[in-house]
């Protein structure tokens, strides 16, 4: 049975087919985590940040005003997630630590954005730097879909960006595959390649890779493989791939007991 996939589902299968089975076939619930919730919050903050009307900003004090707006958005979305955050039972001190860390992360992103804005002549350049956000793509040809965080088109150059709040700024293979799939879907929809795809590591800054035919071919190969490998609904057809990541997997107890595999 063909299933429409996503970059996340493909990367899950590549990490561990058994994990894919539990999550996408049995549809077992995943446990919430501070990193997942905080990531969702930061995505919402950056999406709404670009809804600011630059006409309401001071030409002399726009840096301060944008920082105030961003911090207010962070507090707003943090409060909206209060129920989910409290359910983690981390305690107020730990949650306050993550909030402060998130604010620091946001300030780093704002400093980098401010530098870009200055190069564009100040507040007048805000619209030019405003991307299209949360863009949905779906390919019936390759049976894959997903939301792109941001698409920047400046001077005819098309850059696709995904936001990450991870501690490392390594452009890992799973990130490259995700970006390759976004480039493939963009190419299919518009008939042209984006110029670059990259990750905006909110803590650190941006990293880009050029889009070429080899990158699109990688996405085509992986989307074809996932369809071939996920036809079955039988657990035994999804082999366990033990690794150090098992210790953080939501389905650890279904695979191991007393350090031995369930057969």
C-alpha positions in Angstrom: 0.0 0.0 0.0 1.5 3.3 -1.1 1.7 5.9 1.7 2.4 9.6 1.2 5.6 10.3 3.1 7.3 13.4 4.5 11.0 14.2 5.1 10.5 13.3 8.7 9.0 9.9 8.0 11.8 9.1 5.5 14.5 10.1 7.9 12.8 8.0 10.6 12.8 5.0 8.4 16.5 5.5 7.5 17.3 5.8 11.2 15.3 2.7 12.2 12.7 0.9 10.2 11.1 -0.5 13.5 10.7 3.0 14.8 9.0 4.0 11.5 6.6 1.0 12.0 5.6 2.0 15.5 5.1 5.7 14.6 3.6 5.6 11.1 1.9 2.2 10.9 0.8 1.4 14.4 0.5 5.2 15.0 1.7 4.9 18.6 1.9 8.3 20.4 5.3 9.9 20.9 6.1 11.5 24.2 6.3 15.3 24.2 9.7 16.8 25.0 10.9 20.3 25.9 13.0 20.4 22.7 10.0 19.6 20.4 7.7 22.0 22.2 10.3 24.8 22.3 11.1 24.2 18.6 7.4 24.6 17.7 7.3 27.8 19.8 10.4 29.3 18.0 8.9 28.4 14.6 5.7 30.3 15.5 7.7 33.3 16.8 9.7 33.6 13.5 6.7 33.1 11.3 4.7 35.9 13.1 7.8 38.1 13.3 7.6 38.6 9.6 4.0 39.8 9.8 5.2 43.1 11.3 4.1 46.1 9.2 7.4 48.1 8.7 5.3 51.2 8.3 4.7 51.1 12.1 8.5 51.0 12.8 10.7 53.9 13.7 13.5 54.6 11.2 15.8 55.4 14.1 14.8 52.8 16.7 13.6 49.9 14.6 16.2 47.5 16.2 14.8 48.0 19.6 11.2 47.8 18.4 11.8 44.6 16.5 13.5 43.0 19.6 10.6 44.1 21.8 8.1 42.6 19.3 10.1 39.3 19.1 10.3 39.0 22.8 6.6 39.6 23.2 5.9 36.9 20.6 8.1 34.5 22.5 6.3 35.1 25.7 2.9 34.8 24.0 3.6 31.5 22.4 5.3 30.2 25.5 2.2 31.0 27.5 0.0 29.3 24.9 2.0 26.1 25.4 1.9 26.3 29.2 -0.3 23.2 29.5 2.0 21.1 27.4 5.1 22.5 29.1 3.7 21.8 32.6 2.8 18.3 31.5 6.6 17.6 31.2 6.9 18.0 35.0 10.3 19.7 34.7 9.5 22.2 37.4 9.4 26.0 37.3 13.1 26.5 37.6 13.9 24.2 34.6 11.2 25.8 32.5 12.5 29.2 33.3 16.0 28.1 32.2 14.7 26.9 28.9 12.8 30.2 28.4 15.9 32.2 29.1 17.8 30.0 26.7 15.2 30.5 24.1 15.3 34.3 24.6 19.1 34.2 24.1 18.7 32.1 21.0 16.2 34.5 19.6 18.5 37.5 20.4 21.2 35.8 18.4 18.9 35.4 15.4 17.7 39.0 15.8 21.3 40.3 15.7 22.0 38.5 12.5 18.7 39.7 11.0 19.5 43.3 12.1 22.8 43.1 10.2 21.0 42.0 7.0 18.5 44.8 7.5 21.3 47.4 7.8 22.7 46.2 4.5 19.3 46.8 3.0 19.2 50.4 4.2 17.3 49.9 7.4 13.6 49.5 8.1 12.8 50.1 4.4 14.4 46.8 3.6 12.1 44.8 5.9 9.7 43.8 3.1 12.5 42.8 0.9 13.8 40.4 3.5 10.4 39.0 4.4 10.0 35.4 3.1 7.0 33.4 2.3 6.4 31.2 5.4 4.9 27.8 6.2 4.5 26.9 2.5 2.8 23.6 1.9 4.1 21.3 -0.9 2.8 18.0 -2.1 4.0 15.8 -4.9 1.7 13.1 -6.1 4.4 11.9 -8.5 6.9 11.2 -5.7 4.3 10.6 -2.9 5.8 13.1 -0.5 4.6 16.3 1.2 5.8 18.8 3.7 5.8 22.4 5.0 8.7 24.7 4.1 9.5 27.1 6.9 10.6 30.0 4.6 11.2 30.8 0.9 13.2 33.9 0.2 13.2 35.4 -3.3 15.6 38.3 -3.6 16.8 39.6 -7.0 15.4 36.5 -8.6 17.4 34.2 -6.4 15.3 31.5 -4.6 16.5 30.2 -1.3 14.6 27.7 0.7 15.2 27.7 4.5 14.4 25.4 7.3 14.6 26.6 10.9 16.5 24.4 13.5 16.9 25.1 17.2 19.5 22.3 17.7 22.7 22.9 19.7 24.9 21.9 16.8 25.1 23.7 13.5 26.2 20.6 11.6 24.4 20.2 8.3 23.7 16.5 8.9 22.7 14.0 6.3 19.1 14.0 7.4 18.9 17.8 7.1 20.4 17.6 3.6 17.8 15.0 2.6 15.0 17.1 4.0 16.3 20.1 2.0 16.7 18.0 -1.1 13.1 16.9 -0.9 12.0 20.5 -0.5 14.0 21.4 -3.6 12.5 18.5 -5.6 8.9 19.6 -4.7 9.6 23.2 -5.5 11.1 22.1 -8.9 8.1 20.0 -9.7 5.6 22.7 -8.8 7.3 25.6 -10.5 9.4 24.0 -13.2 12.7 25.5 -11.9 15.3 24.8 -9.3 15.7 26.9 -6.2 19.2 28.4 -6.2 20.1 27.3 -2.6 18.5 25.3 0.2 19.7 25.7 3.8 19.2 25.6 7.5 18.8 28.7 9.7 20.3 27.4 12.9 18.6 29.9 15.2 21.4 29.6 17.7 24.2 30.0 15.2 23.2 31.3 11.8 22.6 30.0 8.3 24.2 27.3 6.3 23.3 26.7 2.6 24.1 24.2 -0.1 23.7 24.7 -3.9 20.8 23.0 -5.6 21.8 20.9 -8.6 20.6 17.8 -10.4 22.5 15.5 -8.0 20.6 16.9 -5.1 17.3 16.4 -6.9 18.3 12.8 -7.8 19.1 12.1 -4.1 15.5 13.1 -3.3 14.1 11.1 -6.1 16.0 8.0 -5.0 15.0 8.3 -1.4 11.3 8.9 -2.1 11.3 5.9 -4.4 13.0 3.7 -1.8 10.6 4.6 1.0 7.7 3.5 -1.2 9.4 0.2 -2.0 10.3 -0.5 1.6 7.0 0.4 3.3 4.5 -1.7 1.4 4.0 -4.1 4.3 2.0 -3.7 7.5 3.9 -6.5 9.2 6.2 -5.6 12.1 8.8 -8.2 11.2 9.3 -6.5 7.8 10.6 -3.4 9.7 14.0 -4.4 11.2 15.3 -2.9 14.3 18.5 -0.9 13.9 20.0 -0.7 17.3 22.1 2.4 18.0 22.9 4.9 20.8 19.8 6.8 19.7 17.7 3.9 21.1 18.1 5.3 24.6 16.1 8.4 23.6 13.5 6.6 21.5 9.8 6.7 22.6 9.5 3.0 21.7 12.5 1.8 23.6 10.5 -0.4 26.0 8.8 -2.1 23.0 12.1 -3.2 21.6 14.2 -4.0 24.7 13.7 -5.6 28.1 16.6 -6.3 30.5 18.9 -5.2 27.7 17.6 -7.9 25.4 15.5 -7.6 22.3 11.9 -8.7 22.3 11.6 -11.5 19.7 
